[in-house]
């Protein structure tokens, strides 16, 4: 999306941004999970800053403050959670309580290992090789966050569950969209 189009959207605090990923992990994620999504990195829109928006995201160093304009020229989709505006607007502020959280590299390894195991179990059951769902992977929140966990924990902090307790991987957010919990704007 062009920078002008992106920054002229009628955004609100708590909107969720999602971009495509590059490399092997995003490709594996797209091909091996369902429902299919080409989105890989997620962030929260927080506050208007002139012609730009401040965003909160979890990147390699952990929770970070950035600008929506950092994603200018990239394929960005913006989603709005279907809950009262008060909760949407409060979610990014709640995420700041996790402001010193590190990035959850271990979770990436767990997702990969459990995903391969789930695919293998399906194959052994005679179901063939097919994509897995977020519900096929066990997990629990801890003090470190990948990008999707950051968005999930922000909403859980205000009492809104986007993924129904499933691990917040990109396909779980796509399922939330399909189930009407959020919609692309």
Secondary structure as GFF3:
##gff-version 3
##sequence-region A 1 185
A	DSSP	alpha_helix	3	8	.	.	.	ID=ss1
A	DSSP	beta_strand	16	20	.	.	.	ID=ss2
A	DSSP	alpha_helix	24	32	.	.	.	ID=ss3
A	DSSP	beta_strand	39	49	.	.	.	ID=ss4
A	DSSP	beta_strand	52	59	.	.	.	ID=ss5
A	DSSP	beta_strand	62	67	.	.	.	ID=ss6
A	DSSP	three_ten_helix	68	71	.	.	.	ID=ss7
A	DSSP	beta_strand	76	81	.	.	.	ID=ss8
A	DSSP	alpha_helix	85	95	.	.	.	ID=ss9
A	DSSP	three_ten_helix	96	98	.	.	.	ID=ss10
A	DSSP	alpha_helix	105	124	.	.	.	ID=ss11
A	DSSP	three_ten_helix	134	136	.	.	.	ID=ss12
A	DSSP	alpha_helix	147	156	.	.	.	ID=ss13
A	DSSP	alpha_helix	170	178	.	.	.	ID=ss14
A	DSSP	beta_strand	182	184	.	.	.	ID=ss15
###
